[in-house]
Amino acid sequence: MSRHVADRRKPDEGGRLKNFVRVEKISGEEGSHPATRALHERPAERTDSARLREFARIDRGHTA
């Protein structure tokens, strides 16, 4: 027994990829302000106390 016609998906047309490429062309690396680019490229800084606080939270059983 095969599926009903309504239960079959149409082939993906790549809509997400098309929109992603469009956004990148409009506001991609070339169009970004240098300050914005610098903020995205800098490494994330975490202190040891923040890391310890997260481990303690997980150890206590708090997941959210």
C-alpha positions, 0 to 999 in steps of 0.5 A: 500500500502506498502513501496518499498523494497529499502525504508525499513531499515535493522536492526541495527547491533550495529556498533557504539557500537562495535566501541565505545567498541573497542576504550575504550578497546584500550585507556580506563581508564586503558590506559590513562596517569595520567595527561590526566585523571586528566584533564578530572576529574577536574571541569570546572571553570567559572568566574562570568564575563564570565557567565554574558557576556553569559547572556548579549549576549543571551539577545541582541539576539545573538544566535551564 
